[in-house]
Amino acid sequence: QVQLVESGGGLVQAGGSLRLSCALSGRTLSNFAMGWFRQAPGKEREFVTTMNYYGNSYYADSVKGRFSISRDNAKNTVYLQMNSLKPEDTAVYYCSAGLGTWYPEMGSDGMDYWGKGTLVTVSS
């Protein structure tokens, strides 16, 4: 069955960087839309970034210019590079995979599989 396992979360100071990884097993990653969502304390889960299987990507305005999503299809892994981190980036970050093409209006409903999350804490 499809499984997603995130790694790379931790504690970082404001202005620092982290790279999250998400390894997919059970299917070929190149056939999926891959995304990152996050949930901050007391908040709803929100969209961060998504890359469709054919390569186009979307970013939330709050992370545009600071975060980037990339794939390594040979490793069945998707990455989230996070630079210039801010305290408001503190959240549990969830990797997701969708069987079809993802569009912004779909939100989390457009994703079919989810990892269990990795915590990112940004100190001020």
Sequence and secondary structure as in RCSB ss.txt:
>XXXX:A:sequence
QVQLVESGGGLVQAGGSLRLSCALSGRTLSNFAMGWFRQAPGKEREFVTTMNYYGNSYYADSVKGRFSISRDNAK
NTVYLQMNSLKPEDTAVYYCSAGLGTWYPEMGSDGMDYWGKGTLVTVSS
>XXXX:A:secstr
  EEEEE  EEEETT  EEEEEEEESS GGGSEEEEEEE TTS  EEEEEE TTS EEE TTTTTTEEEEEEGGG
TEEEEEE S  GGG EEEEEEEESS   GGGGGGG  EE   EEEEEE 
